[in-house]
Amino acid sequence: MVIALAFGAGYQYRSWQVPREGRVVRSPVYEEKLHREIFPPQPLKTIPHPPPVPATVLPRVVIVIDDIGYHKQLAEDFIDLEAPLTFSFLPQAPHAKEMALLAHQKGKETLIHLPMEPKTFPEVDPGPGALLVGMDNEEIQTQVGKDLDGFPHIAGANNHMGSRFTEDREKMAAVFKILKKRKLFFLDSLTTSHSAAPAVGSELGIKVFHRDLFLDNVVEKEAIRLQLEHLVRLARTKGYAVGCGHPYPMTLQTLKEQLPRLKGEVQLVTFAQLM
């Protein structure tokens, strides 16, 4: 796990080198990912080519860009993409509220990216306002409520890190009770294979989605392109698929190049359209 985190952190560092400003801009937070997803995408041999799908029933794909709020210009560039992308905002990030309002004004779906405790905490810090398993339920609900109050137009929430927190049924129930009151759904980032989110969501009657893959664990154009292809094949197999990316310049560039092709192969939709 330590090797995986170091590998991912190295790619994140490199990805935040933004030539237009002439200096390195780095988010102070790290998106925890499953170890098996840190490595370069493998050849797509495990998912067979399905029969051709009629254009009237194209599979649906949701693309979420997480970790928005630390780099204003990159956020604006992503929001300006001509596609119904979904954006998830870190509640304490300096530009999160401003960019969330901009995204809403431009008709984009928005989520709140709730920082949650990872198993590597405190060595890996999910950032300010994080939900920790040591907090009581009232503290958790107060923090979530404050976060949600700052983003009046969001459609749902997903977890930032959270490999320890999302395994705790009681703590997830505390979060979900607030989301249910506000009629919001939850997207499980699946930073652990033992997430309690699906079971707790079923018990409490809250809609829970989960991401199928991360687009940019390897921040290189060809790797991101292969992940997009993988996402399309998953959607053809399942009917829909969810891919999560991050505000990296290379992710932005690759999406700009690949979106015209994607629009011919799948329906790019929001979670609201899935529901």
Secondary structure, DSSP 8 states (H G I E B T S, - for coil): -HHHHHHHHHHHHHHTEEGGGTEE---SS-----GGGTS----S-SS-------GGG--EEEEEEEEETS-HHHHHHHHTSSS--EEEE-TTSTTHHHHHHHHHHTT-EEEEEEEE--TTTTTS---TT-B-TTS-HHHHHHHHHHHHHT-TT--EEEEEE-TTGGG-HHHHHHHHHHHHHTT-EEEE--SSTT-SHHHHHHHHT--EEE--EES-SS-SHHHHHHHHHHHHHHHHHHSEEEEEE-S-HHHHHHHHHHHHHHHHHSEE--HHHH-
